[in-house]
Structures are given as structure tokens and as C-alpha cells.
Amino acid sequence: MKMATMKIGSITQSYADATFSFPNNPKSVDVPFVRNDTETIIPYGKFHTFFGNGGIVTRNLVFTGEMHGSSRLANLNLLMTQIGDNDIKRFWISGTRFYDVRGMSLKHTYQGGRANFIDYVLSMSSVLPYANGTARQYSVTISNASETALNDATGSSTGSFDNSGNAPAFIKWTIENTTGSAITKIELGDASTQTASPNIIEWSGSLTSGNTLVIDVIRYVPQTGRGGAKVSEFFYAYALGDTTFTKVGTITNDVGPYGPWVNASASDQACSVTLTGNDAAAVVTADWFDAYYVG
């Protein structure tokens, strides 16, 4: 079976409209997996100590390939444009799986006996530890300020917290205050209560009527002043529609550093939300992708 054409595009593009399509797929794509643990060797001992938290070392994807034909140099420059762009990109390893990445390096080689070919070695760094698959969504209307368990049985909800993958799936949250008083605190968890949640987010600020807050998994945020400096921030809150992504309010991750996620192989997992100050109607939407260790 022929493999789907690999592509690179922005994080808002689908596979179909990704900016760059490899004219011919790389010959190889090396996707490492290394645990981010610490081992302490006890001198002269037979037993040693380990500390781990399920962390993963940044995954540096390495590609080897070639460009050939009359457009080989033009195609290499188009690829270099993607790698050189100071933004997060989406590398589609197939038509249904992708990694969110940053371009790191591209080395090309001219060889005397291969005048019609340009060989290259390309590397990209994955900004999230897992490959992503099918998009998922859960949405619910909340009409009070009490803690609410979120699952398929929750009234006025659509969708369920499912994950067909074998890795945790991080959640992007959108909270719309449609009417009513300002929401001054948002608490989100990945169990039926915040107390029981291994991972939570607490946002403090003022979400007034008619406004929408986005809490994104990752944002590569432009810094003030001249130049194109950016810094990555995880579980970052901003107003929907703000193209400058100005931070809104304050986020703390009280239990665990990751924010709520949908467990591997989950089916109708319970999550939870508390909207302090909500006295009318607020729409809470969760978006995520099936997550996999390998794409």
C-alpha cells in the first residue's frame, strides 16, 4: 500500500490544505522516545534509585530524503521556508496523524555522481510529546456556579471524553459567558470532582458577559518590543479573536503540571468544572485529539 504524502503546515491547517507537500516522501523519519527520568547510582550497590513522573525528553524527529528533477532546488527552498519559520508547525506523517513541531535544521548535500538530486537531512522538534489523530469535542451549558461533573449524562451536553489512542490527550478549553454576571474563577479537572482530579487548571480573572476565554494547551507567544521573539507557554489563557494572544487573568496548576487530560483508551471519562460567579448561562467547550505514542 502506498503511503500518504507527508505534509507540513500551520497548526490551523488540515491535512488537505497544509502549505507544503513533500514531492516524494523522505526515505526515513526517525521518531525517538526517551523517558525523562533520573537514576542515581548507589556506590558499590546492587540496587539503585530512580525518580520518574512519566516525563518524556523532547522528541527530535530526523528525516533523510532527496529532492530531484527540474524543481529540486525550488522544492528544497519551499521546505526550508517551513523549517525557518519561527512558529509552531504541524507535520502530517500520514493523512490522519500529525505532530506539532518546530523546525530545527536542514542540511543539504550535492554529490558529483547525483547531479539531478539534492540529498538532505532535516530535523524538527516536537513541542508536544505525542502524535495526534482524530479531533474530539465535548460541549455543555452551565447555568450555576456549583461544581459540575462533565460526562455524557450531563444535561445539555454533547459529546463525551473519549480517546481512542494509547497516550494522554491534552485538552483545549473554551468558556463563553453568554449572559449574566462576571465569572471570576474557573476550575477544570480530569475527574468528576476537582479534589479527585490528578491534573487541574485554576484560572482567576474577570470573564464578563458576552466574552469568551480560551485556555490553549500551548501558545508560542510574541514578546513585546521589536523583532520576532516568541516564547512557548502551556495552558495559556487569552480572549477569543485576539490575534496578539494577550494573556488574560492568571492560571495556576494546583495539582500536577500538565492540566486536565483525557486518559489513554478512555471512554466517557468524567471531567469537572466550577465557574465562580456564573449565574446565568456559560458554554464550556473542550477540544482534543486522540493521542498516540507513535504516529
C-alpha positions in Angstrom: 0.0 0.0 0.0 1.3 3.4 -0.9 1.9 5.8 2.0 0.1 9.1 2.1 2.1 12.1 1.1 3.7 13.7 4.1 3.0 17.4 4.6 3.9 20.5 6.8 1.5 23.3 7.5 0.3 25.7 10.2 -1.4 24.5 13.3 -4.7 25.7 12.0 -4.5 23.9 8.7 -5.9 20.4 8.0 -4.1 17.7 6.0 -5.9 18.7 2.9 -4.8 22.4 2.9 -1.3 22.1 4.5 1.1 24.5 2.9 3.9 22.2 1.9 3.6 18.7 0.4 6.8 16.6 0.1 7.2 15.9 -3.7 8.4 12.5 -2.6 8.3 11.3 1.0 11.5 11.2 3.0 13.3 7.9 2.8 13.2 7.7 6.6 11.7 9.5 9.6 13.4 8.8 12.9 11.0 9.4 15.9 12.8 8.7 19.2 11.1 8.1 22.6 13.3 8.7 25.7 11.9 8.9 29.2 12.7 12.0 31.2 13.7 10.2 34.4 16.6 10.4 36.8 18.7 7.5 38.0 21.1 7.7 40.9 23.7 5.1 41.1 24.5 4.0 44.6 28.2 3.5 45.0 29.1 -0.2 45.4 25.4 -1.1 45.5 23.4 -3.7 43.7 20.2 -1.6 43.9 19.9 2.0 42.7 17.3 4.7 43.0 15.0 6.1 40.2 12.8 9.1 40.1 10.1 9.5 37.4 6.9 11.3 36.7 6.0 9.9 33.3 8.0 12.7 31.5 9.4 12.5 28.0 12.5 14.1 26.6 11.8 16.4 23.7 11.3 14.3 20.6 13.6 15.4 17.8 12.3 14.0 14.5 15.1 13.4 12.0 14.3 13.0 8.3 16.6 11.8 5.4 15.4 12.4 1.9 16.1 13.8 -1.5 14.8 16.3 -4.0 15.1 15.5 -7.7 14.1 16.7 -11.1 14.0 20.2 -12.5 12.2 21.7 -9.5 14.5 20.1 -6.9 16.1 23.4 -5.7 12.7 25.2 -5.7 11.2 22.4 -3.6 14.1 22.4 -1.2 13.6 26.2 -0.7 9.9 25.7 -0.1 10.8 23.1 2.6 13.4 25.4 4.1 10.7 28.1 4.3 8.7 25.9 6.6 11.7 24.9 8.7 13.0 28.5 9.0 9.6 30.0 10.0 9.6 31.0 13.7 6.3 29.4 14.5 4.8 26.1 15.6 4.1 23.9 12.6 2.0 20.7 12.0 3.9 17.8 10.5 1.5 15.3 8.9 3.2 11.9 9.0 0.1 10.4 7.3 -3.3 11.6 6.2 -4.7 11.2 9.7 -1.8 11.6 12.2 0.4 14.6 12.9 3.0 16.1 15.3 3.1 19.7 16.4 6.7 20.7 15.8 9.3 23.5 15.4 11.8 23.4 12.6 15.3 22.9 13.8 17.8 22.3 11.0 18.1 21.3 7.4 21.4 20.2 5.8 21.6 19.6 2.0 24.4 17.8 0.1 25.3 18.0 -3.6 27.1 14.8 -4.8 29.0 14.7 -8.1 27.5 11.5 -9.2 24.0 12.6 -8.5 23.7 15.8 -10.5 19.9 15.6 -10.7 19.4 15.0 -6.9 19.8 17.0 -3.7 20.1 14.9 -0.6 19.0 16.4 2.7 18.9 15.7 6.4 16.1 17.6 8.2 15.2 17.8 11.9 12.1 19.1 13.7 11.5 19.2 17.5 8.1 18.1 18.7 6.6 20.7 21.1 4.1 18.1 22.5 5.2 14.6 23.3 2.6 12.6 21.4 1.2 12.2 17.9 -2.4 13.4 17.3 -5.2 11.8 15.4 -9.0 12.3 15.2 -10.3 15.6 16.6 -12.8 15.3 19.6 -15.1 17.7 21.2 -17.3 18.0 24.3 -19.6 21.0 25.0 -22.0 21.8 27.8 -24.1 24.8 29.0 -23.6 25.5 32.7 -26.2 27.7 34.5 -24.8 27.9 38.0 -21.6 28.4 40.0 -21.5 25.0 41.6 -19.0 22.2 40.8 -20.4 20.2 37.9 -19.3 16.7 36.7 -18.9 16.5 33.0 -19.7 13.3 31.1 -22.2 12.0 28.5 -25.0 12.0 31.1 -24.6 15.7 32.0 -27.6 17.7 31.0 -27.4 20.0 27.9 -24.1 18.4 26.9 -22.9 17.0 23.5 -20.0 14.6 23.0 -18.1 12.6 25.6 -14.5 12.4 26.8 -13.2 9.6 24.7 -9.6 8.8 23.5 -9.0 6.0 21.1 -5.3 6.5 21.4 -2.8 4.9 23.8 -1.4 8.2 25.2 -2.9 11.0 27.3 -4.7 13.7 25.2 -4.3 17.3 26.4 -7.5 19.5 26.4 -8.0 23.0 25.0 -10.9 24.7 26.8 -13.2 27.5 25.6 -15.5 29.2 28.1 -18.2 31.6 26.8 -20.0 33.8 29.2 -23.2 34.3 27.2 -25.2 36.3 29.8 -25.1 37.2 33.4 -22.5 38.3 36.0 -18.8 38.1 35.5 -17.1 34.8 36.1 -14.1 35.4 38.3 -12.7 31.9 38.7 -12.7 28.8 36.5 -11.6 25.4 37.9 -11.2 22.5 35.5 -10.3 18.9 36.4 -10.0 15.5 34.7 -12.2 13.6 37.2 -15.7 14.0 38.4 -14.5 16.5 41.1 -11.5 18.8 41.4 -10.5 17.0 44.6 -10.3 13.7 42.8 -8.5 15.1 39.7 -4.9 14.2 39.2 -4.5 17.3 37.0 -6.4 20.6 37.2 -6.4 24.2 36.0 -7.4 27.2 38.1 -8.0 30.5 36.2 -8.6 33.8 38.0 -9.7 37.0 36.4 -12.9 38.6 35.1 -14.8 37.0 32.2 -17.7 39.4 31.6 -21.0 38.8 29.8 -20.6 38.5 26.0 -16.9 37.5 26.1 -15.1 34.2 25.5 -12.0 32.9 27.1 -9.7 30.3 25.5 -7.3 28.2 27.6 -5.0 26.7 25.0 -2.6 23.7 25.5 0.3 25.6 24.1 0.9 29.0 22.5 4.1 30.4 21.0 3.6 33.9 22.3 5.1 37.1 20.7 7.1 39.2 23.1 6.8 43.0 23.4 9.2 45.2 21.7 10.9 45.0 18.3 11.9 41.8 16.5 10.2 38.4 16.3 11.0 37.0 19.7 8.5 34.4 21.0 8.2 32.2 24.0 6.2 29.0 24.5 3.6 29.0 27.2 1.5 26.0 28.2 -2.2 26.2 29.3 -2.3 29.8 28.2 -5.4 32.0 28.5 -6.5 34.7 26.0 -9.6 36.2 24.6 -11.2 34.5 21.6 -10.4 36.5 18.5 -7.4 38.3 19.9 -4.7 37.9 17.2 -2.0 39.2 19.5 -2.8 36.5 22.1 -2.5 38.9 25.1 -2.6 36.9 28.3 -5.9 37.2 30.3 -6.1 36.6 34.0 -3.9 34.2 36.0 -3.6 30.4 35.7 -2.3 28.0 38.3 -1.9 24.3 38.1 -2.5 23.3 41.7 -2.2 19.6 41.3 0.2 18.3 38.7 1.9 20.5 36.0 0.0 19.3 32.9 -3.6 20.5 33.1 -6.5 18.1 32.6 -6.2 15.4 30.0 -8.3 12.5 28.6 -6.7 9.3 29.6 -5.4 6.8 27.1 -8.2 4.5 25.8 -10.8 6.4 27.8 -14.5 6.0 27.1 -16.8 8.7 28.6 -14.3 9.8 31.2 -15.6 12.2 33.8 -14.2 15.7 34.0 -15.3 18.6 36.1 -15.8 22.4 36.1 -16.6 25.1 38.6 -17.5 28.7 37.3 -17.4 31.1 40.3 -19.7 34.0 39.7 -21.7 32.3 37.0 -25.5 33.0 37.5 -27.0 32.6 34.0 -25.6 30.6 31.1 -22.0 29.8 30.2 -20.9 27.4 27.4 -17.9 25.2 28.2 -16.3 23.5 25.3 -13.4 21.0 25.4 -11.3 20.1 22.3 -8.6 17.5 22.0 -7.2 14.8 19.6 -6.8 11.1 20.1 -3.2 10.8 21.2 -0.6 8.2 20.3 3.0 7.5 21.4 3.8 6.8 17.7 2.1 8.4 14.7 
